[in-house]
Amino acid sequence: MVMLRVISFLLFLNGLVFSSPVLSDFQKIESFEEAQNIIKNLRSQGVQSEDIAVILDFHGVMCEEEAHLPPLRPKQGAREFLSYLKEEEGIPFVCATAWDDFNQVVEEGIVALELSELFEVNPAQETLLETVFLGKKQSVSLKSYHNGKFAALKEIKDELDPSQKEPWFRQKIFALEKIYPQKKFKYILAIDDGKNNLDIMQNDFPKTIYSKDKHFKELILLYLQKPRPAPQPASKKRTRDDDTIKKETAPVKRKKKKTKLK
């Protein structure tokens, strides 16, 4: 009887191990097409659109500029990727910025790049900073901006914590819960051009409502890099054989004979 209980307990623990969510290492991508292929692969395995969510960085992902230096230029393929998520697949997505002047990014970024409709942003809205409580048992207090599917969040910690002196809003992983408070997901894709931001999302994930959800499967971290330049054809080095061939094939110059005038 005791042995049976021990075996049952071990099987229970084994089930906990296998049901725990996977935190993947960074996957390097150079285009939105690669992220789209990951989603298509999940869909081909039978994963429903509503079970997938995407968190997008703004600077360096939605636009070419990695810092807020207007005028901003749209990232190649960004609009098409958003249209694929929203119109073709119906996959929930959010955009999270670390920039501290939220309304400036809305005006000079989202609105200027004509992304308001896709992100359901109200251009006329003046967003004020608020305090929200998210995560497991709403135990994480954060400063938050929020307009449509665009957000910025920063955890409120002890004043002695070094991160409190930084202006940046880096708790991007909580943007999903802020914008989709009633939804649960099985897969979350986070796309960012900064390894530090992906590190923070991975470290913050255990605090989220998804980390203990038995249905959650994987947090997929995608590190968007700039495309590598196409390789240039190597220039041929000049060799001693080349000089020999040139000498052998070069036309022979004949000296003209001088005739003496009589």
C-alpha positions as CSV (number, residue, x, y, z in Angstrom):
1,M,0.0,0.0,0.0
2,V,2.8,2.4,0.9
3,M,4.6,1.5,-2.3
4,L,1.5,2.2,-4.3
5,R,1.3,5.7,-2.7
6,V,4.9,6.4,-3.5
7,I,4.5,5.4,-7.1
8,S,1.3,7.5,-7.4
9,F,3.2,10.5,-5.9
10,L,6.1,10.0,-8.3
11,L,3.7,9.9,-11.3
12,F,2.1,13.1,-10.0
13,L,5.5,14.8,-9.8
14,N,6.3,13.5,-13.3
15,G,3.1,15.0,-14.6
16,L,4.0,18.4,-13.1
17,V,7.4,18.3,-14.8
18,F,6.0,17.5,-18.2
19,S,3.1,20.0,-17.9
20,S,5.3,23.0,-17.0
21,P,5.7,25.6,-19.7
22,V,8.7,25.8,-21.9
23,L,10.8,28.9,-21.9
24,S,12.7,28.7,-25.1
25,D,16.1,30.2,-25.9
26,F,16.3,33.1,-28.3
27,Q,15.6,32.2,-31.9
28,K,17.3,34.6,-34.3
29,I,15.2,35.8,-37.2
30,E,15.8,38.4,-39.9
31,S,12.3,38.9,-41.2
32,F,8.6,38.8,-40.2
33,E,8.2,35.9,-42.7
34,E,10.2,33.7,-40.3
35,A,7.9,34.5,-37.4
36,Q,4.9,33.9,-39.7
37,N,6.3,30.5,-40.6
38,I,6.5,29.6,-36.9
39,I,2.8,30.5,-36.5
40,K,1.9,28.6,-39.6
41,N,3.7,25.5,-38.2
42,L,1.7,25.8,-35.0
43,R,-1.6,26.1,-36.9
44,S,-0.7,23.1,-39.0
45,Q,-0.3,21.1,-35.8
46,G,-3.9,22.0,-34.9
47,V,-3.3,24.9,-32.5
48,Q,-6.2,27.4,-32.7
49,S,-5.6,31.0,-33.5
50,E,-7.1,32.2,-30.2
51,D,-4.5,30.0,-28.4
52,I,-1.6,32.0,-29.9
53,A,-0.6,35.6,-28.9
54,V,2.1,37.9,-30.1
55,I,4.0,40.7,-28.3
56,L,5.7,43.1,-30.6
57,D,8.4,45.7,-29.7
58,F,8.0,49.1,-31.4
59,H,11.4,50.7,-32.0
60,G,13.5,48.4,-34.1
61,V,10.6,46.1,-34.9
62,M,7.7,48.2,-36.1
63,C,10.1,50.9,-37.4
64,E,13.7,50.8,-38.6
65,E,14.9,53.2,-35.9
66,E,16.0,51.6,-32.6
67,A,15.5,54.8,-30.7
68,H,12.8,57.5,-30.9
69,L,14.4,59.7,-33.6
70,P,11.6,61.0,-35.9
71,P,10.8,60.9,-38.7
72,L,10.5,57.1,-38.3
73,R,10.5,54.7,-41.2
74,P,8.3,51.6,-41.3
75,K,10.1,48.2,-40.9
76,Q,9.9,46.2,-44.1
77,G,7.1,43.6,-43.8
78,A,5.7,45.0,-40.5
79,R,2.3,46.1,-41.8
80,E,1.9,42.9,-43.8
81,F,2.6,40.8,-40.7
82,L,0.0,42.8,-38.6
83,S,-2.5,42.3,-41.4
84,Y,-1.8,38.6,-41.4
85,L,-2.3,38.4,-37.6
86,K,-5.5,40.5,-37.5
87,E,-7.3,39.8,-40.8
88,E,-6.1,36.4,-42.0
89,E,-5.6,34.5,-38.7
90,G,-7.4,36.5,-36.0
91,I,-4.5,36.1,-33.6
92,P,-4.4,38.4,-30.6
93,F,-1.4,40.8,-30.6
94,V,-0.1,43.8,-28.7
95,C,2.7,46.3,-29.1
96,A,4.7,47.3,-26.1
97,T,7.2,50.1,-26.0
98,A,9.9,50.8,-23.4
99,W,10.0,54.5,-24.3
100,D,9.0,56.7,-21.4
101,D,7.1,59.4,-23.4
102,F,4.1,57.2,-24.4
103,N,2.0,59.8,-26.1
104,Q,4.9,61.1,-28.1
105,V,5.4,57.6,-29.5
106,V,1.7,57.3,-30.3
107,E,1.8,60.6,-32.2
108,E,5.2,60.4,-34.0
109,G,5.2,56.6,-34.3
110,I,1.8,54.8,-34.4
111,V,-0.1,57.7,-36.0
112,A,2.7,58.9,-38.3
113,L,3.3,55.3,-39.7
114,E,-0.5,54.9,-40.2
115,L,-0.8,52.0,-37.8
116,S,-3.6,53.4,-35.6
117,E,-6.3,51.2,-37.2
118,L,-4.3,48.0,-36.9
119,F,-3.4,48.7,-33.2
120,E,-6.9,50.2,-32.5
121,V,-5.3,53.3,-31.2
122,N,-7.3,56.5,-30.6
123,P,-5.0,59.3,-31.9
124,A,-7.0,62.0,-30.0
125,Q,-6.6,60.2,-26.6
126,E,-4.2,61.7,-24.1
127,T,-3.1,58.7,-22.1
128,L,-2.4,59.2,-18.4
129,L,-0.1,57.1,-16.3
130,E,-2.0,54.7,-14.0
131,T,-1.1,52.1,-11.5
132,V,-2.3,48.5,-12.2
133,F,-2.0,45.2,-10.4
134,L,-1.4,42.2,-12.7
135,G,0.2,38.8,-12.6
136,K,-0.5,35.8,-10.3
137,K,-3.1,36.9,-7.7
138,Q,-2.6,40.5,-9.0
139,S,0.6,40.6,-6.9
140,V,2.7,42.7,-9.4
141,S,2.2,46.5,-9.2
142,L,3.0,48.4,-12.3
143,K,3.0,51.9,-13.8
144,S,1.1,51.6,-17.1
145,Y,0.1,53.5,-20.2
146,H,-2.5,52.0,-22.5
147,N,-4.2,53.0,-25.8
148,G,-5.8,50.3,-27.9
149,K,-3.4,47.5,-28.4
150,F,-0.4,49.7,-27.6
151,A,1.0,49.7,-24.0
152,A,3.9,50.5,-21.8
153,L,4.5,48.9,-18.3
154,K,7.0,49.3,-15.6
155,E,7.1,47.3,-12.3
156,I,7.0,49.4,-9.1
157,K,9.7,48.2,-6.8
158,D,11.6,49.4,-3.8
159,E,13.1,52.8,-4.4
160,L,16.5,51.4,-3.7
161,D,16.2,49.0,-6.7
162,P,18.5,50.4,-9.5
163,S,15.8,49.7,-12.1
164,Q,13.6,52.4,-10.5
165,K,16.1,55.1,-11.5
166,E,15.8,54.1,-15.2
167,P,13.0,55.8,-17.2
168,W,12.3,52.8,-19.4
169,F,9.1,50.7,-19.3
170,R,10.5,47.2,-19.7
171,Q,7.8,44.9,-18.3
172,K,6.5,44.1,-21.8
173,I,5.3,40.5,-21.0
174,F,2.5,42.0,-18.9
175,A,1.0,43.9,-21.9
176,L,-1.0,40.8,-23.0
177,E,-2.7,40.5,-19.6
178,K,-3.4,44.3,-19.6
179,I,-5.0,44.3,-23.0
180,Y,-6.6,40.8,-22.9
181,P,-7.4,40.3,-19.2
182,Q,-9.8,37.5,-19.7
183,K,-7.9,35.5,-22.3
184,K,-5.6,32.5,-21.8
185,F,-3.1,31.3,-24.3
186,K,-1.1,28.2,-25.0
187,Y,1.7,29.9,-27.0
188,I,3.2,33.4,-26.8
189,L,5.6,34.8,-29.3
190,A,7.7,37.8,-28.2
191,I,9.5,39.7,-31.0
192,D,12.1,42.2,-30.0
193,D,15.4,43.6,-31.5
194,G,17.0,43.8,-28.0
195,K,18.4,40.8,-26.2
196,N,18.1,42.7,-22.9
197,N,14.3,43.1,-23.4
198,L,13.9,39.4,-24.2
199,D,15.9,38.5,-21.1
200,I,13.6,40.7,-18.9
201,M,10.5,39.1,-20.5
202,Q,11.9,35.6,-19.8
203,N,12.7,36.6,-16.2
204,D,9.3,38.2,-15.6
205,F,7.3,35.3,-17.1
206,P,7.1,33.3,-13.8
207,K,5.2,36.3,-12.3
208,T,2.5,36.2,-15.0
209,I,-0.9,34.5,-14.9
210,Y,0.3,32.2,-17.7
211,S,3.2,30.6,-15.9
212,K,1.0,28.3,-13.7
213,D,-1.7,27.7,-16.3
214,K,-1.7,24.0,-17.0
215,H,-2.8,24.6,-20.6
216,F,0.1,26.9,-21.4
217,K,2.8,25.3,-23.6
218,E,5.6,27.7,-24.6
219,L,7.0,31.2,-24.5
220,I,8.8,31.7,-27.9
221,L,11.4,34.5,-27.8
222,L,12.3,35.8,-31.3
223,Y,15.4,38.1,-31.6
224,L,14.8,40.2,-34.8
225,Q,18.2,41.1,-36.4
226,K,18.9,43.2,-39.3
227,P,19.2,41.2,-42.5
228,R,22.8,40.2,-43.3
229,P,24.2,41.9,-46.5
230,A,24.4,39.7,-49.5
231,P,27.9,38.2,-50.0
232,Q,30.0,40.1,-52.6
233,P,31.8,38.1,-55.3
234,A,35.4,37.6,-54.3
235,S,37.9,39.6,-56.4
236,K,40.4,37.4,-58.2
237,K,43.9,37.7,-56.9
238,R,46.7,38.4,-59.4
239,T,49.2,35.5,-59.6
240,R,52.5,34.9,-61.2
241,D,50.8,32.5,-63.6
242,D,48.5,35.3,-64.7
243,D,51.5,37.5,-65.6
244,T,53.1,34.6,-67.5
245,I,50.0,34.0,-69.6
246,K,49.7,37.7,-70.3
247,K,53.3,37.7,-71.6
248,E,52.8,34.6,-73.8
249,T,49.6,35.8,-75.3
250,A,50.6,39.5,-75.7
251,P,51.1,40.5,-79.4
252,V,54.8,40.7,-80.4
253,K,55.9,44.2,-81.3
254,R,58.1,44.2,-84.4
255,K,60.8,46.8,-84.8
256,K,60.6,48.7,-88.1
257,K,63.8,48.6,-90.1
258,K,65.2,52.0,-90.8
259,T,66.1,52.6,-94.4
260,K,69.0,54.9,-95.3
261,L,68.3,57.7,-97.7
262,K,70.5,57.7,-100.6
